[in-house]
Amino acid sequence: MLKKKKDNIKILAFVFGTILIVVLAYIYGLAPLLAFGHANQALSAGEVKVASRNMGDYFVFLPTERVQSLLQEAEGKFLFPQISIAITDERPLIIREQQAVIQDKPKNFITISGLPTGTRLYTVGEGDAGGFIRGGIVERNDGKPYAWIKQAWDIKDNFDVLLTYFPVPNIGIANNPALQMTIHEEMFIYVEQSTHYATLLTESPLPEDLIPGGVSLAVSIAGDDGAFNRLSLQNILTYKGRIVMIQR
């Protein structure tokens, strides 16, 4: 009888020990794997679709210093357009890469569709430096104006220029509140890294003859050759399978 009782205790100890090992293996083995996101696969596939319920699978928000370090380590990578992200499951963000011919020249864009009114746009710095910015609003006869912004980095031997398009309300250049800072069309002005320079005030997309597909935001990067073809889904900076954003 005593031997049988001891055998039962050994069995229970073995069962509980096995359960403990499984739990620890999950915590220290599988859990870290689950911490990796899905952005890399989606970027490789050519389209990223993000709703509020799965935003954590696709974006990671890091301190500025950490982002700077990652950029230095990942040569040839660029930050995703820095925006405030407020999305719903009903109207997800759709991120694509597409080409458009503008002023008879092809440009390679990363486009974002589905951005809500109130989305804030920030300048993209590199390293610990700010940069330079200029831009304006293009008024159109069809009542679909849009803003253009060009940014240049304050980095020696970096001749990249980032071009951004986004729609604006049709209320004229002088009084258009979409731009939150003074934007000069003819000359660049200096701005600090991650400066809030504009806010989306309309959910109407960019004109189809500019960037097709109901696009809320389009960005492109040119090098010293002037060709806007440097930015692609493949060279967006990611960390543990997620698109890197700067904490605010």
N, C-alpha and C positions, 0 to 999 in steps of 0.2 A: 504493500500500500504506500509506504514511504517512498519507495523507488518510483512508483507511478506518479506520485505528486511532484517529485523532483524532475521527472521527465516532462510533465506538463509545464513546469516553471521554465525549463530550458526551451520548450517550444514557444511559449509566450515571449520569452526574451529574444528568441530568434526572430519572431514575427515583428515585434516592436523595433528591433535593431534594423531589420530590413526596411521597415517604413521610414525610420530615421535616415538611413542611407539614401533612400529614394528622394526624400524631402531635401536633404542637403545637396544631392546631385542636381536637383532642379534649381535650387537657389544659386549654386555656384557654377553650375554647368549650363543648363538650358536658359535660365533667366537672362544672363548676359547676352545670349544669342538673340533672345526676344527683344533686347534693347536696340537692336539694329533695325533701321527703318527700311522703307521700300522705295525710296526715291531713286537710287541708282538703277534699279531694274526698270522703273518707269521712264527715266531719262534715256536709257538705252533703247527702250521701245519706241520713243519718239513722242510720248504724250504723258503728262502727269495730271491726274484728276483728283482734286483735294476737296473734301467736304469737312465740316466742323468735327464730325465724329472720328475722322481719321487724320486730322491735321498733325498729330504727334508722330504719325508714321512717316511723314514727308518733310517736316521742318524741325530744325533744332535751333534754339535761341541761345547764343553764347555771348559772353562779355567781349567788349571791343578788343582787349589785349589778346584774348584767345583767338579771335578771328584773325587778327594781324599775324599771329604766329602760324596759323594754318595756311594763310596765304603765302607766307615766306617759305613754308615747307613744300607747298604744292605748286611748283613752277608751272606756269601756263594756265592756271585756273583763275576764274573770275567770280566775283560775288554775284549772286542772284539779285535782280532789282530789289532794292530795299524799300519795303512798303509796310504799312500797318495792315495786319491781316485780321479781318473780321468777316467770317464767312458762315454760311448756313448749309445744312444738308440739302435744302431745296435749290440752292443756287451755288453749286461748287465752282471752284477755280479750275480752269482748264489751261494748262501750260503746254505750248507747242513751239516747235521751231519751223519757221517758214521763210520763204524768199519773196521779196517784192521788188518790182522795178520802179524806182522813183527818180524822176528827172533823167530818164534813160540809162540809169545805172542800177544794176542788181544789188540788193542789200540782204544780208542774212539776219533775220530777227528772231529773238525769243519773244513770244507773245503770251499775254495773259488775258483770258476772258473771264467775265463774271465778277469783276471787282465792284463792290457796292459804293454808293455815294458816301463820301466821308473818308475814303481811303487816303492816307497821307503818303506822300512820296518823299524820299530822302536821297541826298547825294551819296554817291558811293566813293569812299576814299580808298587809298591803298597804303599799306603800312600804317604809320601813325600820322600821316600827312592828310591835309585837306586837298583842295583842288580849285579849279576855276570853272565858272559856269556862265553861259549866255543862252538866250533863247527868245522866243516870241510866240505870238498867236497868229495863225493863218486863217483869215476870214474867207468865207466861200459864198458863192451865189446861191448854193443849195441849202444854206442855213446849217451847215455841219462843220463849224470851225474846229480846229485842233491846235494844240500847243506843241512846239518843238523845243527841246532842250539839248544843248551840247555841253558835256563835261570833259575836262582835261585834268590829269593828275599832276600834283605838285611833286613829281619825282624826277630826278635827273635821268636823262636818256630814256624816259618813257614818253613816247609820242602818241600813245593811244588816245582816242577820242570816243566817248560814249554818247550815242544819239538816242533820245527818248521821244516818243510820240504819245500823246494821250488826248482824249476829247475834252472840250471845254464848253460851258454854256454860251449860247449865241447872244452875248450882251456887249460885245465890243472889246477891243484891246485895252482901252484906257481904264475901264471900270470893272474888268473881269477879275473876280476874287479868287479864281482858281490858283493863281500864282501868289504865294504867301510872302515873297520877297521881291526885291527889285531885280528884274531880269533885263539885261541890255542885249539888244539884237546885234549890235555892231562890235562889241568888245566883251572880253571875258572879265568877270570880277571874281575875287578870291572868296571862298567859303570854307568854313571848317568841315571836317569829316562829319558825315551823317547829318547834314543840315536839312531841316524840313523846308522844302522849297515850293511845294504845291499840294493841293488837295483836290481829289476828284469830286466834282459837284454835279455830275450827271452820270446816269447809267447808260446813256446812248453810246454806242461803240464808235470807233474811228470810222471815217468814210471807207466804204468798200473799195473804192478805186485807189485808196492809199494802202491800207492793209486789210485784206478781206477776212471774213470769218467772225464778225462780231467781236472785235478785239477791244479790250479796255486799255491796254498798255502794250507798247512795243519798244524793244530796246535792241541796239546794235552797236558793235564796237569796230572801229577802224584802227589800223596801225599806221606806221609812217608812210606806207604806200597809198594811204587814202581810201583803200577798199574796205567797205564795211562788211567783213566776212570773218572776223576773229571770234565772235561769240557763237557758241553752239550749246546744245543740251549736254554734250559730252564733256565740255570743260567748265561746267558750273561747279563751284566749290561745294563739296559735301563732307559730312563728318558722321561716321557710323551709319552710313546709308541714308542720311537726311540732308536736305538743302540747308545751308548755313545762313542764318539771319542774325543781325546784331541786336542784342538785348537793349530795350529802351525803358 
